[in-house]
Each structure stands twice: as structure tokens, then as C-alpha cells.
Amino acid sequence: MHFETVLKITAITATSLFAVFWIFHLVECLRRKDFGLMDKLFWFVLLLVPVLGLIMYRGIGNEFYRKKGDG
């Protein structure tokens, strides 16, 4: 198997695990009974930032990191 293929598979696996990890944290944050409404809102927003960043990076990252032509 080529190195690039292994690297892509590793990156996809790591990205998926990262997203699942943060989604579980978001769900657990909202389920806690000892948190008030502002606590839940604060942690929901704080934990949502990496997930949204990851989604935006995967969606529009290619536009910013595209190789430039010679001309």
C-alpha cells in the first residue's frame, strides 16, 4: 500500500474519532442535571467550536490550500 493511502486512511480515522469524541462530550454536557441553563449553554458553545471548525475546514479548506499555478 502506498504511503499516501495509509496517510489518508489515518487522517480520516483520526478526524472521525475526534468528531465522535466531541459529539459525545456535547451530549453529556446537555444531559448533566447539576448544570444550570447558563452552564449548559456555555459548555455547549465551547465544545461546539472544534466540531464546527473541523466541519468548516473539511468543507472550505481546499479553497485556501489549493496549489497556485505558475501564471
Biopython code that builds the backbone (N, CA, C, O; Angstrom):
import numpy as np
from Bio.PDB.StructureBuilder import StructureBuilder

atoms = [
    (1, "MET", "N", (0.849, -1.175, 0.000)),
    (1, "MET", "CA", (0.000, 0.000, 0.000)),
    (1, "MET", "C", (0.897, 1.241, 0.000)),
    (1, "MET", "O", (1.930, 1.264, 0.670)),
    (2, "HIS", "N", (0.511, 2.243, -0.732)),
    (2, "HIS", "CA", (1.306, 3.457, -0.832)),
    (2, "HIS", "C", (1.214, 4.279, 0.448)),
    (2, "HIS", "O", (0.225, 4.214, 1.179)),
    (3, "PHE", "N", (2.247, 5.037, 0.698)),
    (3, "PHE", "CA", (2.316, 5.867, 1.898)),
    (3, "PHE", "C", (1.176, 6.889, 1.937)),
    (3, "PHE", "O", (0.614, 7.149, 3.001)),
    (4, "GLU", "N", (0.833, 7.467, 0.782)),
    (4, "GLU", "CA", (-0.237, 8.461, 0.732)),
    (4, "GLU", "C", (-1.581, 7.851, 1.122)),
    (4, "GLU", "O", (-2.388, 8.491, 1.796)),
    (5, "THR", "N", (-1.817, 6.618, 0.696)),
    (5, "THR", "CA", (-3.067, 5.935, 1.038)),
    (5, "THR", "C", (-3.147, 5.681, 2.532)),
    (5, "THR", "O", (-4.189, 5.904, 3.150)),
    (6, "VAL", "N", (-2.056, 5.217, 3.111)),
    (6, "VAL", "CA", (-2.023, 4.973, 4.556)),
    (6, "VAL", "C", (-2.231, 6.281, 5.310)),
    (6, "VAL", "O", (-2.941, 6.316, 6.314)),
    (7, "LEU", "N", (-1.618, 7.345, 4.831)),
    (7, "LEU", "CA", (-1.757, 8.649, 5.470)),
    (7, "LEU", "C", (-3.193, 9.153, 5.399)),
    (7, "LEU", "O", (-3.705, 9.699, 6.376)),
    (8, "LYS", "N", (-3.849, 8.974, 4.253)),
    (8, "LYS", "CA", (-5.245, 9.392, 4.110)),
    (8, "LYS", "C", (-6.156, 8.596, 5.032)),
    (8, "LYS", "O", (-7.029, 9.169, 5.686)),
    (9, "ILE", "N", (-5.963, 7.284, 5.092)),
    (9, "ILE", "CA", (-6.785, 6.438, 5.963)),
    (9, "ILE", "C", (-6.590, 6.830, 7.421)),
    (9, "ILE", "O", (-7.557, 6.894, 8.180)),
    (10, "THR", "N", (-5.356, 7.089, 7.816)),
    (10, "THR", "CA", (-5.068, 7.509, 9.187)),
    (10, "THR", "C", (-5.720, 8.849, 9.494)),
    (10, "THR", "O", (-6.290, 9.025, 10.571)),
    (11, "ALA", "N", (-5.645, 9.790, 8.570)),
    (11, "ALA", "CA", (-6.239, 11.110, 8.783)),
    (11, "ALA", "C", (-7.758, 11.029, 8.886)),
    (11, "ALA", "O", (-8.360, 11.691, 9.732)),
    (12, "ILE", "N", (-8.375, 10.226, 8.036)),
    (12, "ILE", "CA", (-9.831, 10.074, 8.080)),
    (12, "ILE", "C", (-10.259, 9.418, 9.383)),
    (12, "ILE", "O", (-11.246, 9.832, 9.991)),
    (13, "THR", "N", (-9.529, 8.403, 9.814)),
    (13, "THR", "CA", (-9.847, 7.734, 11.075)),
    (13, "THR", "C", (-9.702, 8.688, 12.249)),
    (13, "THR", "O", (-10.577, 8.742, 13.113)),
    (14, "ALA", "N", (-8.613, 9.438, 12.292)),
    (14, "ALA", "CA", (-8.388, 10.380, 13.392)),
    (14, "ALA", "C", (-9.451, 11.477, 13.398)),
    (14, "ALA", "O", (-9.935, 11.864, 14.462)),
    (15, "THR", "N", (-9.811, 11.974, 12.229)),
    (15, "THR", "CA", (-10.837, 13.010, 12.134)),
    (15, "THR", "C", (-12.184, 12.485, 12.611)),
    (15, "THR", "O", (-12.902, 13.179, 13.331)),
    (16, "SER", "N", (-12.527, 11.284, 12.220)),
    (16, "SER", "CA", (-13.795, 10.689, 12.637)),
    (16, "SER", "C", (-13.836, 10.470, 14.138)),
    (16, "SER", "O", (-14.837, 10.773, 14.787)),
    (17, "LEU", "N", (-12.754, 9.944, 14.693)),
    (17, "LEU", "CA", (-12.707, 9.727, 16.137)),
    (17, "LEU", "C", (-12.780, 11.044, 16.898)),
    (17, "LEU", "O", (-13.432, 11.118, 17.940)),
    (18, "PHE", "N", (-12.123, 12.080, 16.396)),
    (18, "PHE", "CA", (-12.176, 13.396, 17.027)),
    (18, "PHE", "C", (-13.602, 13.932, 17.038)),
    (18, "PHE", "O", (-14.067, 14.443, 18.057)),
    (19, "ALA", "N", (-14.299, 13.816, 15.907)),
    (19, "ALA", "CA", (-15.675, 14.304, 15.816)),
    (19, "ALA", "C", (-16.592, 13.530, 16.760)),
    (19, "ALA", "O", (-17.416, 14.130, 17.451)),
    (20, "VAL", "N", (-16.460, 12.211, 16.796)),
    (20, "VAL", "CA", (-17.286, 11.392, 17.689)),
    (20, "VAL", "C", (-17.009, 11.739, 19.149)),
    (20, "VAL", "O", (-17.938, 11.846, 19.950)),
    (21, "PHE", "N", (-15.735, 11.916, 19.495)),
    (21, "PHE", "CA", (-15.344, 12.280, 20.857)),
    (21, "PHE", "C", (-16.020, 13.578, 21.294)),
    (21, "PHE", "O", (-16.560, 13.643, 22.398)),
    (22, "TRP", "N", (-16.001, 14.604, 20.459)),
    (22, "TRP", "CA", (-16.594, 15.887, 20.829)),
    (22, "TRP", "C", (-18.110, 15.824, 20.823)),
    (22, "TRP", "O", (-18.746, 16.490, 21.640)),
    (23, "ILE", "N", (-18.711, 15.051, 19.935)),
    (23, "ILE", "CA", (-20.172, 14.921, 19.930)),
    (23, "ILE", "C", (-20.642, 14.263, 21.218)),
    (23, "ILE", "O", (-21.643, 14.684, 21.797)),
    (24, "PHE", "N", (-19.925, 13.222, 21.681)),
    (24, "PHE", "CA", (-20.276, 12.604, 22.959)),
    (24, "PHE", "C", (-20.146, 13.602, 24.103)),
    (24, "PHE", "O", (-20.968, 13.598, 25.020)),
    (25, "HIS", "N", (-19.136, 14.448, 24.064)),
    (25, "HIS", "CA", (-18.984, 15.463, 25.103)),
    (25, "HIS", "C", (-20.139, 16.464, 25.076)),
    (25, "HIS", "O", (-20.626, 16.871, 26.131)),
    (26, "LEU", "N", (-20.578, 16.862, 23.893)),
    (26, "LEU", "CA", (-21.716, 17.777, 23.791)),
    (26, "LEU", "C", (-22.979, 17.159, 24.373)),
    (26, "LEU", "O", (-23.707, 17.808, 25.124)),
    (27, "VAL", "N", (-23.232, 15.919, 24.029)),
    (27, "VAL", "CA", (-24.430, 15.240, 24.531)),
    (27, "VAL", "C", (-24.372, 15.107, 26.048)),
    (27, "VAL", "O", (-25.366, 15.357, 26.730)),
    (28, "GLU", "N", (-23.227, 14.721, 26.577)),
    (28, "GLU", "CA", (-23.096, 14.566, 28.030)),
    (28, "GLU", "C", (-23.247, 15.909, 28.740)),
    (28, "GLU", "O", (-23.808, 15.979, 29.834)),
    (29, "CYS", "N", (-22.750, 16.962, 28.124)),
    (29, "CYS", "CA", (-22.892, 18.298, 28.704)),
    (29, "CYS", "C", (-24.363, 18.667, 28.860)),
    (29, "CYS", "O", (-24.755, 19.221, 29.887)),
    (30, "LEU", "N", (-25.165, 18.371, 27.869)),
    (30, "LEU", "CA", (-26.581, 18.717, 27.918)),
    (30, "LEU", "C", (-27.378, 17.794, 28.831)),
    (30, "LEU", "O", (-28.469, 18.163, 29.265)),
    (31, "ARG", "N", (-26.865, 16.607, 29.133)),
    (31, "ARG", "CA", (-27.590, 15.652, 29.978)),
    (31, "ARG", "C", (-27.353, 15.856, 31.467)),
    (31, "ARG", "O", (-28.118, 15.349, 32.286)),
    (32, "ARG", "N", (-26.307, 16.588, 31.830)),
    (32, "ARG", "CA", (-25.976, 16.735, 33.250)),
    (32, "ARG", "C", (-27.071, 17.487, 33.987)),
    (32, "ARG", "O", (-27.544, 18.526, 33.527)),
    (33, "LYS", "N", (-27.464, 16.955, 35.126)),
    (33, "LYS", "CA", (-28.546, 17.558, 35.899)),
    (33, "LYS", "C", (-28.040, 18.640, 36.857)),
    (33, "LYS", "O", (-28.811, 19.498, 37.284)),
    (34, "ASP", "N", (-26.744, 18.602, 37.195)),
    (34, "ASP", "CA", (-26.221, 19.592, 38.132)),
    (34, "ASP", "C", (-25.777, 20.880, 37.440)),
    (34, "ASP", "O", (-25.319, 21.806, 38.108)),
    (35, "PHE", "N", (-25.903, 20.956, 36.126)),
    (35, "PHE", "CA", (-25.583, 22.184, 35.399)),
    (35, "PHE", "C", (-26.839, 23.026, 35.247)),
    (35, "PHE", "O", (-27.913, 22.507, 34.942)),
    (36, "GLY", "N", (-26.698, 24.326, 35.460)),
    (36, "GLY", "CA", (-27.792, 25.243, 35.179)),
    (36, "GLY", "C", (-27.858, 25.536, 33.687)),
    (36, "GLY", "O", (-27.045, 25.036, 32.909)),
    (37, "LEU", "N", (-28.828, 26.347, 33.299)),
    (37, "LEU", "CA", (-29.009, 26.656, 31.880)),
    (37, "LEU", "C", (-27.799, 27.387, 31.307)),
    (37, "LEU", "O", (-27.359, 27.069, 30.202)),
    (38, "MET", "N", (-27.256, 28.357, 32.033)),
    (38, "MET", "CA", (-26.101, 29.100, 31.526)),
    (38, "MET", "C", (-24.863, 28.207, 31.444)),
    (38, "MET", "O", (-24.069, 28.332, 30.512)),
    (39, "ASP", "N", (-24.698, 27.308, 32.416)),
    (39, "ASP", "CA", (-23.580, 26.360, 32.352)),
    (39, "ASP", "C", (-23.687, 25.486, 31.109)),
    (39, "ASP", "O", (-22.702, 25.276, 30.401)),
    (40, "LYS", "N", (-24.890, 24.977, 30.847)),
    (40, "LYS", "CA", (-25.094, 24.126, 29.672)),
    (40, "LYS", "C", (-24.843, 24.904, 28.387)),
    (40, "LYS", "O", (-24.220, 24.391, 27.457)),
    (41, "LEU", "N", (-25.327, 26.142, 28.334)),
    (41, "LEU", "CA", (-25.118, 26.961, 27.145)),
    (41, "LEU", "C", (-23.632, 27.246, 26.931)),
    (41, "LEU", "O", (-23.131, 27.146, 25.811)),
    (42, "PHE", "N", (-22.931, 27.601, 28.009)),
    (42, "PHE", "CA", (-21.501, 27.889, 27.921)),
    (42, "PHE", "C", (-20.722, 26.684, 27.409)),
    (42, "PHE", "O", (-19.937, 26.806, 26.469)),
    (43, "TRP", "N", (-20.934, 25.518, 28.022)),
    (43, "TRP", "CA", (-20.183, 24.334, 27.616)),
    (43, "TRP", "C", (-20.604, 23.833, 26.241)),
    (43, "TRP", "O", (-19.780, 23.300, 25.498)),
    (44, "PHE", "N", (-21.873, 23.999, 25.899)),
    (44, "PHE", "CA", (-22.326, 23.606, 24.565)),
    (44, "PHE", "C", (-21.596, 24.418, 23.499)),
    (44, "PHE", "O", (-21.092, 23.860, 22.524)),
    (45, "VAL", "N", (-21.542, 25.739, 23.687)),
    (45, "VAL", "CA", (-20.857, 26.604, 22.721)),
    (45, "VAL", "C", (-19.363, 26.305, 22.709)),
    (45, "VAL", "O", (-18.758, 26.214, 21.641)),
    (46, "LEU", "N", (-18.766, 26.152, 23.887)),
    (46, "LEU", "CA", (-17.327, 25.905, 23.969)),
    (46, "LEU", "C", (-16.941, 24.585, 23.299)),
    (46, "LEU", "O", (-15.920, 24.511, 22.614)),
    (47, "LEU", "N", (-17.747, 23.553, 23.493)),
    (47, "LEU", "CA", (-17.437, 22.257, 22.909)),
    (47, "LEU", "C", (-17.843, 22.164, 21.438)),
    (47, "LEU", "O", (-17.358, 21.297, 20.712)),
    (48, "LEU", "N", (-18.721, 23.048, 21.004)),
    (48, "LEU", "CA", (-19.158, 23.014, 19.615)),
    (48, "LEU", "C", (-18.143, 23.664, 18.676)),
    (48, "LEU", "O", (-18.107, 23.347, 17.487)),
    (49, "VAL", "N", (-17.323, 24.565, 19.201)),
    (49, "VAL", "CA", (-16.355, 25.289, 18.367)),
    (49, "VAL", "C", (-15.409, 24.346, 17.612)),
    (49, "VAL", "O", (-15.250, 24.522, 16.404)),
    (50, "PRO", "N", (-14.766, 23.350, 18.258)),
    (50, "PRO", "CA", (-13.882, 22.463, 17.485)),
    (50, "PRO", "C", (-14.620, 21.654, 16.419)),
    (50, "PRO", "O", (-14.075, 21.405, 15.343)),
    (51, "VAL", "N", (-15.843, 21.246, 16.708)),
    (51, "VAL", "CA", (-16.614, 20.472, 15.736)),
    (51, "VAL", "C", (-16.946, 21.340, 14.522)),
    (51, "VAL", "O", (-16.802, 20.900, 13.382)),
    (52, "LEU", "N", (-17.391, 22.572, 14.772)),
    (52, "LEU", "CA", (-17.692, 23.468, 13.657)),
    (52, "LEU", "C", (-16.438, 23.815, 12.865)),
    (52, "LEU", "O", (-16.476, 23.903, 11.638)),
    (53, "GLY", "N", (-15.332, 24.010, 13.567)),
    (53, "GLY", "CA", (-14.069, 24.282, 12.881)),
    (53, "GLY", "C", (-13.652, 23.128, 11.993)),
    (53, "GLY", "O", (-13.168, 23.332, 10.880)),
    (54, "LEU", "N", (-13.839, 21.923, 12.484)),
    (54, "LEU", "CA", (-13.496, 20.742, 11.695)),
    (54, "LEU", "C", (-14.385, 20.626, 10.460)),
    (54, "LEU", "O", (-13.903, 20.312, 9.371)),
    (55, "ILE", "N", (-15.672, 20.876, 10.628)),
    (55, "ILE", "CA", (-16.601, 20.819, 9.502)),
    (55, "ILE", "C", (-16.250, 21.886, 8.471)),
    (55, "ILE", "O", (-16.242, 21.616, 7.270)),
    (56, "MET", "N", (-15.959, 23.100, 8.942)),
    (56, "MET", "CA", (-15.610, 24.176, 8.013)),
    (56, "MET", "C", (-14.291, 23.889, 7.309)),
    (56, "MET", "O", (-14.150, 24.157, 6.116)),
    (57, "TYR", "N", (-13.325, 23.343, 8.044)),
    (57, "TYR", "CA", (-12.034, 23.026, 7.431)),
    (57, "TYR", "C", (-12.196, 21.984, 6.335)),
    (57, "TYR", "O", (-11.610, 22.111, 5.260)),
    (58, "ARG", "N", (-12.993, 20.951, 6.606)),
    (58, "ARG", "CA", (-13.196, 19.906, 5.598)),
    (58, "ARG", "C", (-13.992, 20.443, 4.411)),
    (58, "ARG", "O", (-13.801, 19.997, 3.280)),
    (59, "GLY", "N", (-14.881, 21.397, 4.670)),
    (59, "GLY", "CA", (-15.728, 21.915, 3.601)),
    (59, "GLY", "C", (-15.053, 22.954, 2.725)),
    (59, "GLY", "O", (-15.172, 22.901, 1.501)),
    (60, "ILE", "N", (-14.337, 23.912, 3.340)),
    (60, "ILE", "CA", (-13.760, 25.004, 2.552)),
    (60, "ILE", "C", (-12.243, 25.037, 2.604)),
    (60, "ILE", "O", (-11.631, 25.938, 2.031)),
    (61, "GLY", "N", (-11.627, 24.083, 3.271)),
    (61, "GLY", "CA", (-10.171, 24.075, 3.391)),
    (61, "GLY", "C", (-9.453, 23.963, 2.067)),
    (61, "GLY", "O", (-8.377, 24.534, 1.893)),
    (62, "ASN", "N", (-10.036, 23.230, 1.126)),
    (62, "ASN", "CA", (-9.389, 23.048, -0.176)),
    (62, "ASN", "C", (-9.266, 24.359, -0.944)),
    (62, "ASN", "O", (-8.343, 24.526, -1.740)),
    (63, "GLU", "N", (-10.188, 25.287, -0.712)),
    (63, "GLU", "CA", (-10.120, 26.579, -1.401)),
    (63, "GLU", "C", (-8.892, 27.367, -0.969)),
    (63, "GLU", "O", (-8.290, 28.073, -1.779)),
    (64, "PHE", "N", (-8.519, 27.252, 0.293)),
    (64, "PHE", "CA", (-7.411, 28.039, 0.824)),
    (64, "PHE", "C", (-6.065, 27.358, 0.638)),
    (64, "PHE", "O", (-5.033, 28.025, 0.575)),
    (65, "TYR", "N", (-6.071, 26.036, 0.551)),
    (65, "TYR", "CA", (-4.814, 25.305, 0.468)),
    (65, "TYR", "C", (-4.561, 24.724, -0.920)),
    (65, "TYR", "O", (-3.745, 23.816, -1.076)),
    (66, "ARG", "N", (-5.247, 25.238, -1.908)),
    (66, "ARG", "CA", (-5.062, 24.779, -3.282)),
    (66, "ARG", "C", (-3.706, 25.267, -3.795)),
    (66, "ARG", "O", (-3.272, 26.377, -3.489)),
    (67, "LYS", "N", (-3.055, 24.418, -4.576)),
    (67, "LYS", "CA", (-1.761, 24.815, -5.142)),
    (67, "LYS", "C", (-1.966, 25.926, -6.157)),
    (67, "LYS", "O", (-2.881, 25.881, -6.979)),
    (68, "LYS", "N", (-1.105, 26.914, -6.083)),
    (68, "LYS", "CA", (-1.172, 28.046, -7.004)),
    (68, "LYS", "C", (-0.480, 27.686, -8.318)),
    (68, "LYS", "O", (0.520, 26.968, -8.327)),
    (69, "GLY", "N", (-1.018, 28.187, -9.415)),
    (69, "GLY", "CA", (-0.407, 27.957, -10.721)),
    (69, "GLY", "C", (0.804, 28.858, -10.928)),
    (69, "GLY", "O", (1.033, 29.798, -10.167)),
    (70, "ASP", "N", (1.559, 28.562, -11.950)),
    (70, "ASP", "CA", (2.752, 29.365, -12.244)),
    (70, "ASP", "C", (2.386, 30.739, -12.811)),
    (70, "ASP", "O", (3.132, 31.701, -12.626)),
    (71, "GLY", "N", (1.265, 30.836, -13.488)),
    (71, "GLY", "CA", (0.936, 32.068, -14.179)),
    (71, "GLY", "C", (-0.045, 32.839, -13.447)),
    (71, "GLY", "O", (-0.440, 33.917, -13.892)),
]
sb = StructureBuilder()
sb.init_structure("model")
sb.init_model(0)
sb.init_chain("A")
sb.init_seg("    ")
for serial, (resi, resn, name, xyz) in enumerate(atoms, 1):
    if name == "N":
        sb.init_residue(resn, " ", resi, " ")
    sb.init_atom(name, np.array(xyz, "f"), 0.0, 1.0, " ", f" {name:<3s}", serial, name[0])
structure = sb.get_structure()
